[in-house]
Amino acid sequence: MPPKPPVQEDTLKTERIQIERKTFIFTLKENPRGRFLRITEDVNGRRDNVIIPATGLDEFKKILDAMVQASAEIPPKDPDQQPL
C-alpha cells in the first residue's frame, strides 16, 4: 500500500508555555477536513501530540475548567507531592 500524500495544514495561531521541565505548544491549525487544536508536549526532545477537532473545543474547555477548579478546591493528600 503506497503512503498517503501529506495533507496541507495551515497554522492559524500558536502559543507556547513552559511548566516545570515540560514545554506545551498549542497550535490552532486548519486543513481541508476542518480546524483542530494540536497540543504538543515536549520533554527533553521527546514529543507527544493530542489532536482535538475544533467542534470539540468548547466541551474540552468545560472539562479543563472543571479540572482547574477541582485542583484548587481539593487539598493534596501529600503536601510534599513531587511534580510530574
LUMDO-918044 format. One line per 3 residues: number of its first residue (from 1); for each residue x, y, z of N, C-alpha, C. Coordinates in Angstrom, 3 decimals. Atoms other than C-alpha are relative to their C-alpha. Example, Ala and Ser with C-alpha at 12.3 -4.5 7.8 and 13.67 -1.06 7.14 Angstrom:
1	0.890/-1.190/0.000/12.300/-4.500/7.800/0.900/1.200/0.000  -0.820/-1.190/-0.060/13.670/-1.060/7.140/-0.770/1.090/0.730
This chain:
1	0.849/-1.180/0.000/0.000/0.000/0.000/0.892/1.240/0.000  -0.852/-1.205/0.055/1.545/3.332/-1.013/-0.326/0.948/1.153  0.254/-0.945/-1.103/1.964/6.004/1.686/-0.980/1.088/-0.432
4	0.947/-1.080/0.274/-0.715/8.659/1.965/0.767/1.282/-0.293  -0.672/-1.284/0.255/0.229/12.023/0.474/-0.201/0.928/1.198  0.149/-0.916/-1.136/0.840/14.743/3.073/-1.190/0.946/-0.218
7	1.147/-0.913/0.042/-2.170/16.907/3.918/0.502/1.404/0.312  -0.386/-1.386/-0.223/-1.668/20.661/3.630/-0.696/0.524/1.251  0.535/-0.586/-1.227/-2.124/22.258/7.073/0.460/1.441/0.103
10	-0.335/-1.406/-0.221/-2.256/25.999/7.707/-0.045/0.274/1.496  -0.042/-0.380/-1.403/-1.230/27.315/11.124/-0.693/1.345/0.165  0.767/-1.218/-0.233/-3.683/29.926/12.409/0.492/0.763/1.222
13	-0.497/-0.643/-1.227/-2.251/30.594/15.887/0.810/-1.021/0.785  -0.839/0.865/-0.829/0.463/29.172/18.156/0.322/0.705/1.304  -0.401/-0.483/-1.328/1.107/29.630/21.878/0.858/-1.077/0.647
16	-0.925/0.928/-0.669/3.874/28.060/23.958/0.085/0.372/1.476  -0.195/-0.235/-1.428/4.118/27.627/27.735/0.989/-1.023/0.550  -0.958/0.859/-0.691/6.834/26.177/29.960/-0.544/-0.235/1.400
19	0.455/0.366/-1.337/5.653/24.313/33.082/0.977/-1.037/0.527  -1.056/0.843/-0.565/8.430/22.842/35.195/0.932/-0.431/-1.117  -0.954/0.440/1.031/10.504/20.677/32.817/-0.671/-0.298/-1.335
22	0.751/0.297/1.217/7.795/20.411/30.156/-0.342/1.278/-0.755  0.461/-1.075/0.860/7.010/22.660/27.215/-1.262/-0.489/-0.695  1.241/0.316/0.694/3.475/22.694/25.852/-0.188/1.011/-1.123
25	0.218/-0.852/1.165/2.773/24.049/22.379/-1.434/-0.231/-0.467  1.387/0.056/0.448/-0.823/24.842/21.435/-0.051/0.631/-1.384  0.019/-0.495/1.366/-1.304/25.194/17.682/-1.385/-0.218/-0.600
28	1.269/0.074/0.704/-4.624/26.005/16.033/0.317/-0.100/-1.480  -0.314/0.258/1.407/-4.484/24.577/12.521/-1.283/-0.226/-0.788  1.127/0.265/0.893/-6.717/24.099/9.532/0.513/-0.792/-1.190
31	-0.302/0.748/1.206/-6.684/21.569/6.718/-1.312/-0.200/-0.765  1.235/0.142/0.768/-9.229/20.553/4.050/-1.147/-0.667/0.779  1.053/0.653/-0.784/-11.120/18.473/6.660/-0.536/0.886/1.113
34	0.499/-0.905/-1.027/-11.509/21.397/9.100/1.099/0.540/0.903  -0.934/-0.570/-0.982/-9.909/23.164/12.068/0.177/-0.954/1.166  -0.301/0.854/-1.144/-8.245/21.465/15.003/1.088/0.651/0.841
37	-1.042/-0.448/-0.921/-6.065/22.150/18.003/0.961/-1.148/0.215  -1.041/0.989/-0.287/-2.786/20.263/18.255/0.713/0.464/1.266  -0.732/-0.279/-1.230/-1.326/20.153/21.765/1.209/-0.922/0.004
40	-1.250/0.761/0.006/2.314/19.075/21.775/0.673/0.165/1.351  -0.768/0.003/-1.243/4.134/18.117/24.970/1.434/-0.370/-0.376  -1.411/0.250/0.294/7.922/18.343/24.670/0.748/-0.105/1.319
43	-0.809/0.222/-1.189/10.084/16.844/27.414/1.367/-0.476/-0.474  -1.371/0.335/0.409/13.798/16.928/26.618/0.066/-0.585/-1.410  -0.046/0.445/1.386/13.161/16.479/22.888/-0.975/-1.106/-0.349
46	1.011/1.039/0.267/10.563/13.715/23.263/-1.353/0.692/-0.104  1.263/-0.709/0.248/7.266/14.897/21.789/-1.171/-0.967/-0.089  1.274/0.702/0.111/3.717/13.635/22.203/-1.050/1.019/-0.409
49	1.029/-0.895/0.517/0.674/15.116/20.470/-1.397/-0.494/0.352  1.433/0.256/-0.118/-3.044/15.318/21.135/-0.670/0.922/-1.005  0.723/-0.788/0.994/-5.369/16.482/18.365/-1.464/0.069/0.436
52	1.394/-0.202/-0.379/-8.768/17.979/19.245/-0.691/0.737/-1.143  0.737/-0.707/1.047/-11.212/18.809/16.440/-0.642/1.266/0.570  0.560/-1.276/-0.450/-12.463/22.400/16.665/-1.428/-0.159/0.500
55	1.381/0.209/-0.433/-16.009/21.065/17.062/-0.083/-0.449/1.458  -0.005/0.458/-1.383/-14.993/19.663/20.472/0.683/0.943/0.970  -0.772/-0.892/-0.869/-13.068/22.660/21.843/-0.816/0.565/1.161
58	0.820/-0.520/-1.108/-15.976/24.072/23.884/-0.148/-1.044/1.104  0.144/1.071/-0.995/-16.548/20.723/25.615/1.332/-0.269/0.694  -1.329/0.186/-0.570/-12.796/20.297/26.111/0.287/1.087/1.040
61	-0.219/-1.123/-0.917/-12.626/23.743/27.750/-0.826/-0.160/1.272  0.847/0.213/-1.183/-15.544/22.924/30.077/0.635/-1.008/0.950  -0.632/1.030/-0.837/-13.782/19.787/31.305/1.295/0.530/0.594
64	-1.247/-0.565/-0.508/-10.451/21.599/31.637/-0.283/0.999/1.120  0.378/-0.946/-1.055/-12.121/24.410/33.630/-0.420/-0.733/1.271  0.427/0.785/-1.164/-13.717/21.793/35.927/1.202/-0.619/0.709
67	-1.206/0.585/-0.597/-10.306/20.152/36.478/0.821/1.057/0.734  -0.716/-1.101/-0.661/-8.682/23.517/37.307/-0.694/0.340/1.316  0.757/-0.306/-1.211/-11.459/24.239/39.812/0.184/-1.100/1.042
70	-0.179/1.109/-0.937/-11.169/20.773/41.384/1.404/0.019/0.603  -1.379/-0.048/-0.501/-7.385/21.146/41.674/0.161/1.087/1.051  -0.086/-1.102/-0.963/-7.851/24.449/43.510/-0.767/-0.319/1.276
73	0.866/0.255/-1.144/-10.557/23.102/45.832/0.385/-1.235/0.816  -0.332/1.251/-0.691/-9.269/19.622/46.700/1.431/0.087/0.502  -1.375/-0.085/-0.510/-6.259/19.703/49.032/0.808/-1.235/-0.385
76	-0.843/1.161/0.325/-3.304/17.483/48.103/0.058/-0.955/1.188  -0.106/1.016/-1.051/-3.061/14.206/50.039/1.361/0.049/0.660  -1.376/-0.056/-0.510/0.698/14.602/50.401/0.545/1.386/-0.317
79	-0.484/-1.362/0.252/1.930/18.190/50.882/1.377/0.036/-0.664  -1.327/0.066/0.621/5.397/17.084/49.698/-0.049/-0.722/-1.341  0.207/0.716/1.255/3.962/15.600/46.486/0.973/0.524/-1.061
82	-0.963/-0.353/1.026/6.563/15.552/43.725/-0.726/0.372/-1.290  0.610/-0.351/1.282/5.731/17.280/40.410/0.208/-1.102/-1.015  -0.116/1.000/1.079/5.198/15.131/37.310/1.224/0.233/-0.821
